[in-house]
Amino acid sequence: MTTLILLTALFTADAADTDAGRSGYVAKCQACHGPGGKGDGPASGALPKKPADMTTAAFWKNMSDEKLKATITKGKPGSAMRGFPMKPEPLSDLVAYLNTLKPE
């Protein structure tokens, strides 16, 4: 019974983190990356290069959570992706949400 309670709490915490991360995504990423992470946001048409499609296996092939955090906070040199300095908890929540975009 204790194990079931702990597992329920673990999954509930993950869902809350993902929900908070989705809010961060809408605020900081959606304009360029689009509502589904495909790189087709309303601002993407004005950019010289289409933003990354985070729903593809190619995007995730060599992507770790740490690399994703660095890209978010520091930006991507030579691209329109600017850095978004964030506190650790909201950054982890955002990365948790972005991981839900991975293809199966």
Rosetta blueprint (number, residue, H / E / L):
1 M L
2 T H
3 T H
4 L H
5 I H
6 L H
7 L H
8 T H
9 A H
10 L H
11 F H
12 T H
13 A H
14 D H
15 A H
16 A H
17 D H
18 T H
19 D H
20 A H
21 G H
22 R H
23 S H
24 G H
25 Y H
26 V H
27 A H
28 K H
29 C L
30 Q H
31 A H
32 C H
33 H H
34 G L
35 P L
36 G L
37 G L
38 K L
39 G L
40 D L
41 G L
42 P L
43 A L
44 S H
45 G H
46 A H
47 L L
48 P L
49 K L
50 K L
51 P L
52 A L
53 D L
54 M L
55 T L
56 T L
57 A H
58 A H
59 F H
60 W H
61 K L
62 N L
63 M L
64 S L
65 D H
66 E H
67 K H
68 L H
69 K H
70 A H
71 T H
72 I H
73 T H
74 K H
75 G L
76 K L
77 P L
78 G L
79 S L
80 A L
81 M L
82 R L
83 G L
84 F L
85 P L
86 M L
87 K L
88 P H
89 E H
90 P H
91 L H
92 S H
93 D H
94 L H
95 V H
96 A H
97 Y H
98 L H
99 N H
100 T L
101 L L
102 K L
103 P L
104 E L
